[in-house]
Amino acid sequence: MKLENFAEGKWIPHSGEGFSQYNAITGDLISTAGSEGLDYHAMHTYAREVGGPALRKMTFYERGYMLKKLALYLNGIKKKYYPISYLSGATKSDSWVDIDGGIGTLFSYASLRRQLGNQRFYVDGDTANISKNGTFIGQHILSPKQGVVIHINAFNFPIWGMLEKVSVNLLAGVPAIVKPSEITSYLTQAMVKDIIDSNILPEGALQLDCGKGIGILEGLTSQDMVTFTGSASTGQMLKNLPQITENSVHFNMEADSLNAAVLGEDAVPGSETFNLFVKEVRREMTTKAGQKCTAVRRVIVPEKYLEDVQIALSQNLQKTTIGNPANESVRMGALVSRDQLKDVRERVELLAKNTPIVFGDLSNFDVVDADKNKGAFLSPILMVNDSPFTKTDSHTVEAFGPVSTIMPYHGIDEAIELAKMGKGSLVSTIATSDEEIATNYV
């Protein structure tokens, strides 16, 4: 089956062979996705000349009510997306984050209309007197850009990744072209079909490219915007394209990162804080099979507690049932594809040269209601880096799967330095009941 793209108000099948999308559990072919046959210049023009004016005619209240209406509509049919989500290897709880979480962002942004007022632009702050006698004053006014926003999204959250972004541009009065990852765009497309069929959005407000999107950024202007979620290397490459830099195109990037969770020295083994820390790290490792840009990759603990953390975390991970998400006993599904599995395995093997695996195995593990040789399954992998200041791969190499590394510190200053070695991680956590430790870390 060929996935259709939605462009210029029409559903258009891609030409050519396209990109093959496979069931992460069985390895069976789902569909093909492609961008071949799309006219990006025409799509940009359609968004700017049809979608943009229609949205700009609406006030913030009207756009907010539009989002609320869409959220209510999708919330009423959300169950249909779960079986499709399972094809990506996601469990029911993983899918809840993606599907219900995505719809929740629509509700949240819809409620922001109350703060923005019932007008088409936003008056930002008070007036500023620029002259002594008040004959010259200044006032900031925010109005919608007259272009299009291109959303380039990651494979791990096909629905939430789209809805969290389009909520913003629709409330702001700007049309969007959504370019989900070609790996899981079948789930995004299923929801976009329902959005289009609902007739809630004005014509031209939303278009969809299910393929690789090569050339989608050509011809953008200073009135256009790009949001990117994915790997840091790809994001930097796109951000530095001449058509982006030379035309002053606004580019927002959220990339993968080596996030850190730090255990405070006051959190002795067996304490409530210690147990919560271990439970949270396990959850972060196994939710979406570790395929989250905010997942904990580095577990930074007091040296004296390293063995205790290793034992407790290993015992918790041992309870993780891996397999087919359709089986209610399964707690962790598969990685999104066999290609992703290959990439994660290669990175684990690289890390394991200096940081031994203390829990899990790349090959020897059991799965429920599935064939691990056909699906993209992987055991949770826990490693230990006993010299994190000299063995630095743990701070530079990310295995985007259920993989984390424990490392020791001596004193809060060392913990801070280790956390900073992640070079701008998206998330950092400190688990402590000591106000001074928390304050120093923050």
C-alpha positions as CSV (number, residue, x, y, z in Angstrom):
1,M,0.0,0.0,0.0
2,K,1.2,3.5,-0.9
3,L,0.7,6.2,1.8
4,E,-0.9,9.3,0.3
5,N,0.4,12.8,0.9
6,F,-1.9,15.7,1.5
7,A,-0.9,18.7,-0.7
8,E,-2.8,21.7,-2.1
9,G,-6.1,20.3,-0.7
10,K,-5.8,16.9,-2.3
11,W,-4.6,13.4,-1.4
12,I,-1.8,12.4,-3.7
13,P,0.0,9.0,-3.9
14,H,3.7,9.1,-4.1
15,S,5.4,8.1,-7.4
16,G,8.3,5.7,-7.5
17,E,9.0,2.9,-5.1
18,G,9.1,5.0,-1.9
19,F,10.5,4.1,1.5
20,S,9.3,0.7,2.9
21,Q,7.7,0.8,6.3
22,Y,7.8,-2.4,8.4
23,N,5.9,-3.7,11.4
24,A,8.4,-3.4,14.3
25,I,7.0,-6.6,15.9
26,T,6.7,-9.0,13.0
27,G,8.9,-7.4,10.3
28,D,6.0,-7.5,7.8
29,L,5.6,-4.7,5.3
30,I,3.0,-2.1,6.2
31,S,3.2,0.4,3.4
32,T,5.5,2.6,1.4
33,A,6.0,6.4,1.9
34,G,7.5,8.8,-0.5
35,S,7.7,12.5,-1.4
36,E,8.2,11.9,-5.1
37,G,5.5,13.7,-7.1
38,L,5.1,16.6,-4.7
39,D,5.6,20.2,-5.8
40,Y,7.1,21.9,-2.8
41,H,6.9,25.4,-4.4
42,A,3.2,24.9,-5.0
43,M,2.7,23.6,-1.5
44,H,4.5,26.6,0.0
45,T,2.4,29.0,-2.2
46,Y,-0.8,27.2,-1.3
47,A,-0.1,27.6,2.4
48,R,0.9,31.2,2.2
49,E,-1.9,32.3,-0.2
50,V,-4.8,30.1,1.0
51,G,-4.1,28.8,4.5
52,G,-2.4,31.9,5.9
53,P,-5.1,34.5,5.0
54,A,-7.9,32.2,6.3
55,L,-6.1,31.8,9.7
56,R,-5.2,35.5,10.0
57,K,-8.8,36.5,9.6
58,M,-9.6,34.7,12.8
59,T,-9.0,36.1,16.3
60,F,-7.1,34.3,19.0
61,Y,-10.4,33.3,20.6
62,E,-11.6,31.8,17.3
63,R,-8.4,29.9,16.7
64,G,-8.4,28.7,20.3
65,Y,-12.0,27.4,19.9
66,M,-11.0,25.7,16.7
67,L,-8.2,23.9,18.5
68,K,-10.6,22.9,21.3
69,K,-13.1,21.6,18.7
70,L,-10.4,19.6,17.0
71,A,-9.2,18.2,20.4
72,L,-12.7,17.1,21.3
73,Y,-13.2,15.5,17.9
74,L,-9.9,13.5,18.1
75,N,-10.5,12.6,21.7
76,G,-13.7,10.9,20.7
77,I,-12.1,8.6,18.1
78,K,-8.6,8.2,19.7
79,K,-9.0,4.4,20.3
80,K,-8.6,3.7,16.6
81,Y,-5.0,4.9,16.7
82,Y,-3.8,2.5,19.3
83,P,-3.6,-0.7,17.1
84,I,-1.7,1.4,14.5
85,S,0.7,2.6,17.1
86,Y,1.4,-0.9,18.2
87,L,2.9,-1.5,14.7
88,S,5.7,0.8,15.7
89,G,6.7,-1.3,18.7
90,A,5.0,0.9,21.2
91,T,3.1,-0.6,24.1
92,K,-0.3,0.7,25.3
93,S,1.3,3.0,27.9
94,D,3.8,4.2,25.3
95,S,0.9,4.9,22.9
96,W,-1.0,6.8,25.6
97,V,1.8,9.3,25.9
98,D,1.9,9.8,22.1
99,I,-1.9,9.8,21.4
100,D,-3.6,11.1,24.5
101,G,-0.6,13.3,25.2
102,G,-0.7,14.8,21.8
103,I,-4.5,15.5,22.0
104,G,-3.8,17.0,25.4
105,T,-1.5,19.6,23.9
106,L,-4.4,20.7,21.7
107,F,-6.5,21.3,24.8
108,S,-3.7,23.1,26.5
109,Y,-3.0,25.6,23.7
110,A,-6.7,26.0,23.2
111,S,-7.0,27.3,26.7
112,L,-4.3,29.9,26.1
113,R,-6.7,31.9,24.0
114,R,-8.0,33.5,27.2
115,Q,-4.6,35.1,27.8
116,L,-4.2,36.4,24.3
117,G,-7.5,38.3,23.9
118,N,-10.2,38.4,21.2
119,Q,-8.2,40.1,18.5
120,R,-6.0,39.1,15.6
121,F,-2.7,40.4,17.1
122,Y,-1.2,40.4,20.6
123,V,-0.2,43.6,22.4
124,D,2.9,42.7,24.3
125,G,3.5,44.5,27.6
126,D,2.9,48.1,28.5
127,T,3.7,51.2,26.4
128,A,7.1,52.7,26.9
129,N,7.7,56.5,27.1
130,I,10.6,57.3,24.7
131,S,10.3,61.1,25.0
132,K,10.1,63.2,28.2
133,N,6.7,64.8,27.5
134,G,5.0,61.6,26.2
135,T,4.8,62.7,22.6
136,F,6.8,59.7,21.5
137,I,5.9,56.2,22.9
138,G,6.6,52.6,21.9
139,Q,4.5,49.5,22.0
140,H,5.3,46.0,21.0
141,I,2.7,44.2,18.9
142,L,3.0,40.6,17.8
143,S,1.2,39.6,14.6
144,P,1.3,36.3,12.6
145,K,4.0,35.8,10.0
146,Q,2.8,35.7,6.5
147,G,4.6,32.5,5.6
148,V,4.5,28.8,6.3
149,V,6.0,26.7,9.0
150,I,7.7,23.4,8.1
151,H,7.6,20.8,10.9
152,I,10.2,18.1,10.5
153,N,9.4,15.5,13.2
154,A,11.1,12.4,14.7
155,F,10.0,8.8,14.4
156,N,9.4,8.2,18.1
157,F,6.2,10.3,18.6
158,P,4.3,10.4,15.3
159,I,1.2,12.0,16.8
160,W,2.3,14.0,19.8
161,G,5.3,15.3,17.8
162,M,2.8,16.7,15.2
163,L,0.1,18.0,17.5
164,E,2.4,19.8,20.0
165,K,3.7,21.8,17.0
166,V,0.6,22.5,15.0
167,S,-1.2,23.6,18.2
168,V,1.3,26.5,18.3
169,N,1.2,27.6,14.7
170,L,-2.5,27.3,14.3
171,L,-3.1,29.4,17.5
172,A,-0.6,31.9,16.1
173,G,-2.4,32.1,12.7
174,V,0.2,30.4,10.5
175,P,-0.3,27.4,8.3
176,A,1.9,24.3,8.4
177,I,3.4,21.5,6.3
178,V,4.0,18.5,8.5
179,K,6.9,16.2,7.5
180,P,6.9,13.3,10.0
181,S,9.6,10.7,9.9
182,E,9.1,8.4,7.0
183,I,9.6,5.4,9.4
184,T,6.4,5.9,11.2
185,S,4.4,8.4,9.1
186,Y,1.7,5.8,8.6
187,L,0.4,6.7,12.1
188,T,0.6,10.5,11.5
189,Q,-1.2,10.1,8.3
190,A,-4.0,8.1,9.9
191,M,-4.7,11.1,12.2
192,V,-4.3,13.8,9.5
193,K,-6.9,12.0,7.4
194,D,-9.4,12.4,10.2
195,I,-8.4,16.0,10.8
196,I,-8.9,16.8,7.1
197,D,-12.2,14.9,7.0
198,S,-13.5,16.8,10.1
199,N,-13.4,20.1,8.1
200,I,-12.6,21.9,11.4
201,L,-9.4,23.6,10.0
202,P,-9.7,26.1,7.2
203,E,-8.4,25.1,3.7
204,G,-4.7,25.3,3.4
205,A,-4.0,25.3,7.2
206,L,-2.4,21.8,7.1
207,Q,-0.5,19.8,4.6
208,L,1.3,16.5,5.0
209,D,4.4,15.0,3.4
210,C,4.9,11.3,4.5
211,G,8.2,10.8,2.7
212,K,11.8,11.9,3.2
213,G,11.0,15.5,2.2
214,I,14.2,16.1,0.2
215,G,13.9,19.6,-1.1
216,I,11.1,20.7,1.2
217,L,13.2,23.6,2.5
218,E,14.0,25.0,-0.9
219,G,12.4,28.5,-1.6
220,L,11.7,29.5,2.0
221,T,11.8,33.2,2.9
222,S,12.2,35.3,6.1
223,Q,8.4,34.9,6.6
224,D,8.7,31.2,6.9
225,M,9.8,29.0,9.8
226,V,11.3,25.5,10.3
227,T,11.0,23.3,13.4
228,F,13.2,20.2,13.6
229,T,13.1,17.3,16.0
230,G,15.7,14.5,15.5
231,S,19.4,13.8,15.5
232,A,21.8,16.7,16.3
233,S,23.9,16.0,13.2
234,T,20.9,16.2,10.8
235,G,19.5,19.2,12.6
236,Q,22.8,21.1,12.3
237,M,23.1,20.2,8.6
238,L,19.6,21.5,7.9
239,K,20.1,24.6,10.0
240,N,23.2,25.6,8.0
241,L,21.7,25.2,4.6
242,P,22.2,28.3,2.5
243,Q,18.5,28.8,1.9
244,I,18.1,28.9,5.7
245,T,21.0,31.2,6.6
246,E,20.9,33.5,3.7
247,N,17.1,34.1,3.9
248,S,17.0,34.5,7.7
249,V,14.5,31.6,8.0
250,H,13.7,31.1,11.7
251,F,14.9,27.6,12.6
252,N,14.1,25.9,15.9
253,M,15.8,22.6,16.7
254,E,15.2,20.0,19.4
255,A,17.9,17.3,19.2
256,D,18.8,14.0,21.0
257,S,20.9,14.4,24.1
258,L,22.7,12.5,26.8
259,N,20.5,13.4,29.7
260,A,21.7,12.9,33.3
261,A,20.0,11.7,36.5
262,V,21.9,12.4,39.7
263,L,21.4,10.6,43.0
264,G,22.1,12.9,46.0
265,E,24.5,11.7,48.7
266,D,21.7,11.9,51.2
267,A,19.7,9.3,49.4
268,V,21.0,6.2,51.1
269,P,20.1,2.8,49.7
270,G,16.7,1.7,50.9
271,S,15.4,5.2,51.4
272,E,12.3,6.5,49.7
273,T,14.4,8.9,47.5
274,F,16.8,6.1,46.5
275,N,13.9,3.8,45.6
276,L,12.1,6.5,43.6
277,F,15.3,7.3,41.8
278,V,15.8,3.6,40.7
279,K,12.2,3.3,39.7
280,E,12.3,6.5,37.6
281,V,15.6,5.5,35.8
282,R,14.0,2.1,35.0
283,R,10.9,3.8,33.6
284,E,13.0,6.2,31.5
285,M,15.0,3.3,30.1
286,T,12.0,1.2,29.1
287,T,9.3,3.7,28.0
288,K,9.2,3.7,24.2
289,A,12.0,1.2,24.5
290,G,14.3,4.1,25.4
291,Q,13.5,6.0,22.2
292,K,12.9,9.4,23.8
293,C,15.1,12.5,23.5
294,T,14.5,13.1,27.2
295,A,15.4,9.5,28.3
296,V,18.1,9.1,31.0
297,R,21.3,8.0,29.4
298,R,23.8,8.8,32.3
299,V,23.1,7.7,35.8
300,I,25.4,9.7,38.1
301,V,25.6,8.3,41.6
302,P,27.8,8.7,44.7
303,E,30.7,6.3,44.4
304,K,29.8,4.6,47.7
305,Y,26.3,3.7,46.3
306,L,27.4,2.6,42.9
307,E,27.1,-1.1,43.6
308,D,23.8,-0.6,45.4
309,V,22.3,1.3,42.4
310,Q,23.6,-1.3,40.0
311,I,22.0,-4.2,41.9
312,A,18.7,-2.4,42.6
313,L,18.3,-1.2,39.0
314,S,19.2,-4.6,37.6
315,Q,16.6,-6.2,39.8
316,N,14.0,-3.7,38.6
317,L,15.0,-4.2,34.9
318,Q,14.7,-8.0,35.4
319,K,10.9,-7.5,35.8
320,T,10.6,-5.9,32.3
321,T,8.6,-8.2,30.0
322,I,9.7,-7.7,26.4
323,G,7.5,-8.6,23.4
324,N,4.3,-7.9,21.4
325,P,2.5,-4.9,22.8
326,A,-0.8,-6.6,22.0
327,N,-0.1,-8.9,25.0
328,E,-1.1,-7.2,28.2
329,S,1.8,-8.7,30.1
330,V,4.4,-6.9,28.0
331,R,6.0,-3.8,29.5
332,M,8.5,-3.0,26.8
333,G,7.9,-3.3,23.0
334,A,10.4,-3.1,20.2
335,L,12.6,-0.5,18.7
336,V,10.9,1.2,15.7
337,S,12.7,-0.8,13.0
338,R,15.4,-3.3,12.3
339,D,17.6,-0.5,11.0
340,Q,17.2,1.3,14.3
341,L,18.0,-1.9,16.2
342,K,21.2,-2.2,14.1
343,D,22.2,1.4,14.9
344,V,21.6,0.9,18.7
345,R,23.5,-2.4,18.8
346,E,26.5,-0.8,17.0
347,R,26.6,2.1,19.5
348,V,26.3,-0.3,22.5
349,E,29.2,-2.3,21.1
350,L,31.2,0.9,20.8
351,L,30.4,1.9,24.4
352,A,31.1,-1.6,25.7
353,K,34.8,-1.4,24.7
354,N,35.4,0.8,27.8
355,T,32.2,0.4,29.8
356,P,31.1,-3.2,30.5
357,I,27.5,-4.3,30.3
358,V,26.3,-5.3,33.8
359,F,22.7,-6.1,32.9
360,G,21.1,-7.2,29.6
361,D,22.4,-8.9,26.5
362,L,22.4,-7.9,22.8
363,S,21.3,-11.3,21.7
364,N,20.3,-13.5,24.7
365,F,16.8,-12.5,26.0
366,D,13.3,-13.7,25.7
367,V,10.3,-12.1,24.1
368,V,6.5,-12.7,24.5
369,D,4.2,-13.5,21.6
370,A,6.8,-12.6,19.0
371,D,9.9,-13.8,17.1
372,K,12.9,-11.7,18.2
373,N,14.6,-12.5,14.9
374,K,11.9,-10.9,12.9
375,G,11.0,-7.9,15.1
376,A,13.3,-5.1,16.3
377,F,13.6,-6.3,19.9
378,L,16.4,-5.5,22.4
379,S,16.9,-6.2,26.0
380,P,17.4,-3.2,28.4
381,I,21.2,-2.6,28.6
382,L,22.8,-1.2,31.7
383,M,26.5,-0.3,31.7
384,V,29.0,0.9,34.3
385,N,31.7,3.6,33.6
386,D,34.1,3.5,36.6
387,S,36.2,6.4,35.3
388,P,33.8,8.9,33.7
389,F,36.3,11.7,33.5
390,T,38.7,9.7,31.4
391,K,36.4,7.3,29.6
392,T,34.4,9.9,27.8
393,D,32.4,7.9,25.3
394,S,29.5,7.9,27.8
395,H,29.2,11.7,27.3
396,T,29.4,11.7,23.5
397,V,27.9,8.5,22.2
398,E,24.1,8.0,22.5
399,A,22.5,4.6,21.9
400,F,18.9,5.7,21.2
401,G,17.3,2.8,22.9
402,P,16.8,1.1,26.3
403,V,20.4,1.9,27.3
404,S,21.9,3.7,30.3
405,T,25.3,4.0,32.0
406,I,25.9,4.3,35.7
407,M,28.9,6.4,36.7
408,P,30.3,7.4,40.1
409,Y,31.1,10.9,41.6
410,H,32.8,12.2,44.7
411,G,31.1,15.3,46.0
412,I,28.4,17.4,44.3
413,D,30.9,19.5,42.3
414,E,32.0,16.3,40.5
415,A,28.4,15.4,39.8
416,I,27.8,18.8,38.3
417,E,30.9,18.5,36.1
418,L,29.8,15.1,34.9
419,A,26.3,16.4,34.1
420,K,27.8,19.3,32.1
421,M,29.9,16.9,30.0
422,G,26.7,16.0,28.2
423,K,27.2,19.4,26.4
424,G,23.7,20.9,26.7
425,S,21.4,18.0,27.6
426,L,17.7,18.6,27.3
427,V,17.0,17.2,30.7
428,S,18.8,16.8,34.0
429,T,17.4,15.4,37.3
430,I,18.6,15.6,40.9
431,A,17.1,13.1,43.4
432,T,17.6,14.4,46.9
433,S,15.8,15.5,50.0
434,D,18.6,17.8,51.0
435,E,17.8,21.5,50.1
436,E,21.5,22.5,50.1
437,I,22.4,19.7,47.6
438,A,19.5,20.6,45.4
439,T,20.3,24.3,45.5
440,N,24.0,23.7,44.7
441,Y,23.1,21.4,41.8
442,V,20.6,23.8,40.3
